[in-house]
């Protein structure tokens, strides 16, 4: 029976535009000790940071690529540009941002979003943060929201105390690389008892081809304080692959609450290899809300170390793997103290030749009694050739624990589509509806603007899946 | 010409012919019952009329309001005014009943952009009223479609959808199966209340029970992929009393 192919009107071009390159400084391709020193020199850093970078560089050189996870053999470290400085100085008011960069972010909806509902905004273009602002009343309460480079200069004691304590450079090859060449990223400090009621946001944009972006984010939330941080990432499509390798460290002091939301929509030629980890002290609550739609390859396993009694951790993630994409994502939770609880909810969608893998570690250490942990991973396959794998690692060294684990794999059935169609909903819309319904537990945790944007992105991705 | 005309319809599933030449005409304002033993092809008829891709039409035609609907997708058929109350309604995680039906209403509209504000409020009222008619609490509007509904709740939700979407011809595929007596009465009375010059139904069932409430104008008996006998309501009573054997003998299948 011939059925007309449904047609969805979408704007595929929204993120795929390129600015001409007009940079103040662009490092030559490839990485050397000299380039690491050069980056540190341009930034005018203290000795301790330069030495840390160099140690990390040595470690990066020696450390082999991981042999597990996604295929990283396509990364050519010699072809990557590790540092680009787009402007001389950072703007505090939007008017000061160079016109071409301003246009880029305005096309992406920044700072429109800031005007609407955000407490503060940071925008990073290539290696440097080009714009930063924070709501005045928050600044008055002692909340710091700035870029990492500024933090090294203006808050050296805080940075020195916490930098690299949650993710040391020896953690993995990409953490070492980030520590060696990091630039930009956010620094957030929330003083004791201060509750930041609306989200802080950062926006990351890669523009140049074969660029490496290595932002470094450090969030310190003091006792009883709370904050929600959101980041979004995009890049245009080039024929050469780019590398995004960030490190995020969160320190959640007793009874604090931190939520970190990511909507990653890198173009499909970006290797996205990110280490995100937090440590939660007594009674603290840390949430990672992590959405991965873009990139060629993503390896990311947001981690929570539950260090104090009654600390709570949640990782809620979705991964969308379209044609040629591999999303190797998951979570890492370590229970070190009694009565700590954790929950992992992971949902993945594979379309066409896309591959989504869930890789998770749940560890309960000796002495962590009365632990409760629950892991749920659900995969949805849209086509015959789509693929999903699950690698759940559970290490329990304590007897008095309650662990739940559930994994499901489903396909969108002809019968489900038919059911929705029988009420008048066209096939493509029916499929989108089922996919959106599948990730609804994730979407409902997002601020409205992000939920709407995610809905639009999924709709766009669904185009051409039927007919 | 009748509103729904089925002519010599032949349908195969996995290369096996199930319907072997069905002829039937249904008008708005009429209730038709199709009865028959298990495996006679009743549900195949329902799924084919709505356009399930698994059911391959190998011959014949189906005209709805003068248009050949066999060339249309299921959503186009729905937009034209056809409705199927499923024997086994699907569960859809994360999609609320109200959200689903509102999307359907927009998709069926020629001017979906005009549907907002008051139209949305009216829809919400219609849906809550429909749920009340089938004796479901209003919270069902915001529950995920059929997820964790009992069998009876699913069937009632189908009828609430029917009441909200207001089709011209509805096909009820064994809506009564698995329902207790009270539920059968509730859903039957809800459908009966729609009967009029703008609404007709094709009621597929095994049992006389639902027909006591619906009072069909015509009863058809389907055996082995064909309608072998048609008559008035009295035919249903005879089937209830004597079973199908005498018909099977009469048409020489037994």
Interface residues (C-beta under 8 A of the other chain):
Chain A: X1 X2 X3 X4 X413 X414 X415 X416 X418 X419 X420 X421 X422 X423 X424 X425 X426 X427 X429 X430 X433 X434 X436 X437 X438 X439 X440 X441
Chain B: X50 X51 X52 X53 X54 X56 X57 X70 X71 X73 X74 X75 X77 X78 X79 X83 X84 X86 X89 X90 X92 X93 X94 X95 X100 X101 X103 X104 X105 X107 X108 X144 X161 X165
